[in-house]
Structure formats: structure tokens, C-alpha cells
Amino acid sequence: MNSRPVPRIALGWLMIVSFVGARAGDDAARAAPTRPGATATPAASAPAKVVAPAPAPATAHKTPPAPVLRFPNPEWVDIMVAAKRLGLKVGWKVSGREAVLTDMDTRLEVASDRIEVELDGQRVFLGQALVSRGGDLFITKIDLERCLLPLVRPAIIGRTKPRPKTIVIDPGHGGPDKGKINERLNLFEKTYTLDTSLRLKKILETRGWKVVLTRSDDRQLKPGKQEDLQRRAEIADEVNADVFVSIHFNAVADQVEKVSGLEVYRFSPQHQPPVTRALRRLDDEILNPGNANDPWNSMLAYTIQRRLLLELKLDDRGFKHDRLAVLRLVSCPAVLIEGGFLSNTAEARRIATAAYRQQLAEAIANGLTAYATQLEGLRLSAKPKGR
């Protein structure tokens, strides 16, 4: 794994483009290493109300000056207040800049100018970097309420979900869309997403779940890429799915032998940029169907990532978020799993083995079981006594 984090690149504010809520067909951004949070991000990434820049000539591509962040600000929460809501105590590593929030069972490490935090040893990527102002440390209200709270204190989210019964498994790509390719080893992502999904289906069915595949053979669901992705979400809605899991494998173009490991994605919350971008833009303000389950998306993704890391012993690339087309229109809690890098020779050879894909399927199934158990516990704890 690349030991040097890749810095976040501020792409600037853009007017709404042909919005599909995705990474240009889900492939372009997955082709780059995604460790943007471990280094300082510029103060320009601090949020404010989004205002479209004045029209400019077609040849101009200047980024307008970033808005100044002023406090008090309703979008931001003091880390001391956040810790109280999380039921944790604050200990400072660097006053006003780096803190450790703890209780008997939990350890959360946060730092100014970073989107990456560490929760019980697991990498979690927030929507926006924490900021230090006036000797205090602040986190966005969105990250507190829709990411950290569901992971640390899910009982106070304010609503519960029933134990899932129907799970839709989405084998990424298919047909003419081969997905990521390792040309030297002649390996196609679409082949291994389908095989892993079929294995996962079999495991889940033995545990009593109803399982639906978006595809069960080597085909594309619709001729166009966006129509194909939309059809996958439609299938989940048609069967009233309780959980949607999209299976993928990753790749990078550079430093291929240094980048490896596991990633699990949720859909980016409204008002937040994806993990690959620092500044908000206008299309981030759109409320998508996938945002209806922001807290549960977080809980599901984190729980699955935890099981994957525990059972597969691969590098932790993090629990992340992005504006993925396949997750944008899904009405139930949904995640996209990157089960390793086909661009990395050693990892690609491992992915190509039936033994690894079976292990991956079992780890995902165990993550889903843990998520279901957690939901059941929350439901029972919320039930009035005597009923």
C-alpha cells in the first residue's frame, strides 16, 4: 500500500453539469488512489453557503475565492459539544487541533484540516475536514449526525429500521462493460463480481434471507451505462429490498504495486462533496433518494468494512463516500464494496482464486449479519417496557 497519502485536490466550484450523481459512469474516480484525508487540506475547503460564480467566458476556468468561514456557524459543532452528544470524553493531543475522544469501549481520533478520522483503529472518511478556530476544534454537523453518531451511538438516531429480510446483490459491470482490467493477467472485474455475488447469494440464502441478483449472468442490464446503473436501483425498489450491496474490484493507473486493500462506500450526504473533492459545488446541494438512509448507509458500510478487515487481513483503504450513480437512486440502505485491486499483481492473483472470493463472500455475509443483529438490538431497546 502507498505509504504516502494522496492530498485532496480542490477542483473548484463548478456550475451544474449533466448531473448523474456519479463519477462519470463510476469508473474514472475509482482509477485513482483515494487517500485524500491524511494530509492537511487548505482552509479553502471550509464550507459556507454555495453561491454560483458570475458567468465567465467559455475559455476562463478560474476558481473564485473561497468564502470565509465565520463562527459561530450553525453548520459546525464544537468538538466538546460533539463529544458530549457521542457520550465520549475529550483528551487533547495538541490543544485546539488534535483530540482523542474515548469511553470504555470507543476511541475516536480527530485532527484539524483532515477528513480522515480513526474509530477503534478503523479508517473513516468524513465529508469535510475538521477546522481549528480560536483555540477550538470544529466538526460539521452533517458528519456528526449522519456519520459518527450512527457508528458510536446509533440508539439516539431517533428512528429504527426492521431487521432486513430481502437483500439485493449487484454484481458490478457485465456484458460489454468489463469493468477494471488487468491486461497482463487477462483478468476482468465483471467476471469476479459475478462469481463473488453468486457465492454471497448462496451463503445468505442458507441464513434465511431472500436474495435477488441484479444480474445472474454475463450481461449488461441496459444498453447505455447510465440506464444500466439506473436499472440496478430499480430492481431493488421493485422487490422492496431492505439492503443493496454492489460488488466491485478496484484498480489504479499509477504506482500499481503500492496500492492495495479494501474500501466500502456509502452515498455522499447532501451538501457534502465526495471524498475525491475538497470544495462543494452546486450539484452537491441536490437531495437524492440515496440520502434518505444516510445514517443507515453509514452503519452498514462501517460494519461490513470492519468484518472485511478482520477476516481478510488486507490493507484498510477506509470507509468512504462518493456520489456513485448505482447508489444514488436506491431507496434502501446501500453500499458499494471494493474487494481489492486488480491493478496490484499480488492482490489480482489472490482475487483470481476461488478460495479468496469465497472468503470475501463469507466476510460480506458476516458483515450483513452483524448489521442485522445491530438493528434488531436497537429495535428491542427502543421498544417500550411491558410490550
N, C-alpha and C positions, 0 to 999 in steps of 0.2 A: 504494500500500500504506500502511496506517496506520502512521505513524512512531512512534506512542506505544504501547508494548506493553500488552497487556491483563493485569492482575495475576491471579494464581491466586486462586480463591475457595475458602476452606476450608469445605466443605459440612458438616463434622462427621461423627461416627460414627453409622452407622445400623445397625439390625438387618437381617438378610437380608430383602429384599423378594422379590417374584415374580421370581426371577432368570432372566434370559435372556442374561446375559453381554454385553449390548449397550447402546446408547444409546437405549433406548425406540424400537426399530424403526429404529435407525441414523440418524434424521433430526434429532432435537432438538438434539444437541450439534453437529452439522455446521452448524447455522444460526447459530452464534456464532463470532466471531473467536477463533482459537486460538493466541495468542502469550503464553502464561502465564509463560514462563520468564525473561524478560529483566529482570524487576524482583525485588527482594528478596522472599522468601517468609518468613512468620513461623516462628520456631523451633518452633512447634507442629507443623510438618509433619515433624519428625524422627520416625522410626519407632520403635516398640517393639512388644512382643507385644500383639496385639489382644485386648482384654478387653471383652466386651459390657457396656454400661452397665446399671445397675439398672433394672428396669421402672419406667416413669413413666406418669402419667395420659395418656390419649389426647390431651388438649389441650396437653400440655407438649412443647416442641420445643427444649429447652436442649441445647447441646453440652457434653459432660462435659469436664473439664480434660484437656489433652493430657498424656501421660506424659512424664516427664523422661528425656532421653537421657543415659545414663551411659557412660563409657569406662573400660577397654577394652570394646568391644562387638563380638561376632562378626559382626553384620550389616554392619559398617562397616570400610573399609580405609583406612589412612593413604595419602595421595596419593603419598608417596615409595615405599611398597610397591607401590602400583598402577602407578606409572611403571616400576618395575623389571620387573614382570610384562609390561607392554606394550613393553618394550625401549626406553623413552624416558628422556630426561634432563629434570630439573625446573629451570625458571628461575622465580623469583618476581617477579611484577609488584607485588604487595602481600603482604608476608610473612604467611604463615598464612591468606591469604584469596583471593588470585588468583594463578594459576600458568599457565605455558606449558610443555607437555611436547613435546619435539621429538627427532627424529633427522634424518638426511639427507633423508628423504622425507616426514616427517609433522610436522604442527603441530597440537596439541590445546590449546585454551584453555579453562580451567575457572575457576569462581569460587564462593565461598561463597554460600549462600542462592539459588542458581539451578539450575533443572533444565536450562536450555539451555546446551550447550557448542558450541564451534565446532571442527570437524575438517576441516582443509585447506580452510578457507573455507566449509564447508557446515554448515548448522544441524542439530544433533542434539538431540533432547529426551530426557533421561533419565527414569527413573521417579520419582526423588526428588531434591530439591535437595541439593547438597553442603553440609556443615556445617563450621564452624570451631570447634575446641575446643582450649584450652590452647596456642594458637600453631601448631596443626597443622590441616591440611585433610583432610577425610574424604569418601569416596565409598562408596555402598552396594556390597556385594559382588555383588548382583544386577546392577547397572548395569555393573560392571566385567566380570563373567563373561559376561553374556548380551547386552550391547550393544557396549561398546567393544572388548573382546577380539576378537570376530568381525570387527570393522571394521579393526582395526590389526594384529592378529597371529592371523589365522584358522588358521594352521598348528598352533597349540598348543591348539585347542579340544579335541582329543583323539579326534575321530572324523571321518570323511569321508563325503560323500554322492556318489553316482554322478552323472555328467553327466545332466541332465534330458532325457527323451525325450517325455513326454506333458505338455502344458500345458492346463489348464482356464482359459478366459477367461469371466468372469462379467460380462455387461452389466447394470449396476445397474438395479433397478426394472423396469417393464414392465406392460402392460395398464392396469388402473385406477390402478395406482401410478405416477404421472407423475414422481415424484422432485421435485427442485428445479424451480421455475418462474420464468421471467422474464415476468411478465404483460404488461409494456409491449411487449416484443418478441415475445410469444407463443412462447416457447422452452421446451421440456420436456426435462428431464435424460434421461429414458428414451430419447428419440429419438437423442441424441448418444452415449450409452453404447453403444447397439446398433451404430450406424454405425462408431464407433471400434473396437469389438470385431471387427466383420466385416473391417475393414481390417487389424487386427492379426493375425487368423487367417490371412489370405491371405499376409502377409509371412512369418510363422513357418513356414507350410507350405512355402514356397519355400526355406526354410533347413533343411528336413528334419525338422521336429518334427511329431509328431502333436498336433493341436489339437482340443479339444472345447469347444463353447459351452454354457453353461447354458441359454441361450435364443437362438434364431436369428430370432425374430420378436417382434412387439409383444404379449407376453402375460405374465401372472404365472404362476409355476410351481405355486403352491398358493393357495387362497382366502384364507387368513389370512397376515398379514405374517410372523409368526414361523415358520410352517410353510413359507412360501416361502423364507425365508433358510436354514432347515434343509435344504430340498431341494437348494439350490445346493451346500452342503457334501457332501451325499450323492452327488451326481453326481461330484464329484472323487474320492471314495473308490471309487465303482463302476468307474471307469476307471483306478484306480491312478495318479492324477496325481502328477507329480513337482513341479509348481508350480501354484499357484492365484493368479490375478490378477483382482481385482474392479475394474471401471472405473466411475468416478463423476465428477460435476462438483459443485462446491460452491456455497454461497450464504450470505449473512448478511442479517440484518434491519436492522441499523443501519450507518451510515457506508458504504453500499454502494459508493460510488465510490472509497473509500480502501482497500478490502480486495481484494486480488487475489493471484494466484500459485498455486504448485503445492505439494501435500502428498502424502506417501506414508506410509501407516500399516501397522504390524505389530500383532499382538495383544499386549495388555499382559501382561508376565510375572506369574506367580503371586506373591502377596504385595505387589504394587505397585498403586497407584491409577492410573486412566487419566490422560492428560495434562490433562484438564479438571478434575481434582480434586486437592487437596493431601494430604488425610488418607486413610489406609487405612480400609476398613470390612470387615465380615465376609465379604461375597461376594468380595472380592479374594483371600481365602485359598483359594478353590476352584481345584484343578488341572483345567484344561480340556484337551481334545485338542489345541487350538491351541498349547498351551505346550510340547508335545513337541519343537517345532522352533524354540525361542526364538533360538538363535544364528543359524540359517539364515534365519529371518524377518528378523533384523536385517541380515544381509549382503545379502539380496535387496532389501529396502526401500531401504537406503542406496545400493546400486549403481544401482537404477532411478532414484531421485531424482537422482543425480549426472548420469545421462545426460539426464534431462528438463531439468535446469537448463542443461546445456551446449548442448543443441540447440534448446531453445525460448526461452531468454533471458527467462523470466518470473521474477517475484519468488520468492525461496526462502522458503516458508512452513514448511519443515522436514520432517525425517524424524521421525515421531511414533509414538505408540502409543495404543491405545484398546481398550476391551472391546467390540469390534464383533461382533454376532451372526453375520455372514456369515463371519467368520474363526474364531470360537470352536470350531467342530466340525470344521474341516478338519485332516486328518491329515498333510498335506504342507506344506512352506514356503509361506506365503501372505501376500499384501499387498493393500491397498486403495489405489488411486490416485485422487486428486482432481485432475483435469486442468485446473482453472481455476474461476473464479467466474462463474456465470450471473447473479449479482446485480450484478456490475460491468458497466456498459454496454459499455465498450470491449472487455473480455475476453469478454463474451457474444457480441458481434458477431463476434469472432475465432473463438470456438468454433463458431459457426453456419456457418463456411466449411468446405468440403470440404478445402481446402488445409491448414488448421490441423489438422483431425482426422487427415489422412494423416501430417502431420509428427509429431503426438502418437503415433500408432500406430508409426511408424518409431523414435521415440525409446524407446518402451517395449520394442520388439523388440530394439533395440541394448542396452538395459539387461539384458534377459534373456540375450542372447548373452554379454555381459560376465560375468554371474553364472555361466553355464555354463562359460565359459573359466576362471574363477577356481576353480571346483570341480574341473575337470579338472587344473589345475595343482597343487592341494592333493592330489589323489589320486595323482598321479605322484610328488610329493615325499615322500609317505608310504610309497610302495612300496619294499620292501627292495631294496637293490642286488643286481644279478645275476638279477633276476626280470623 
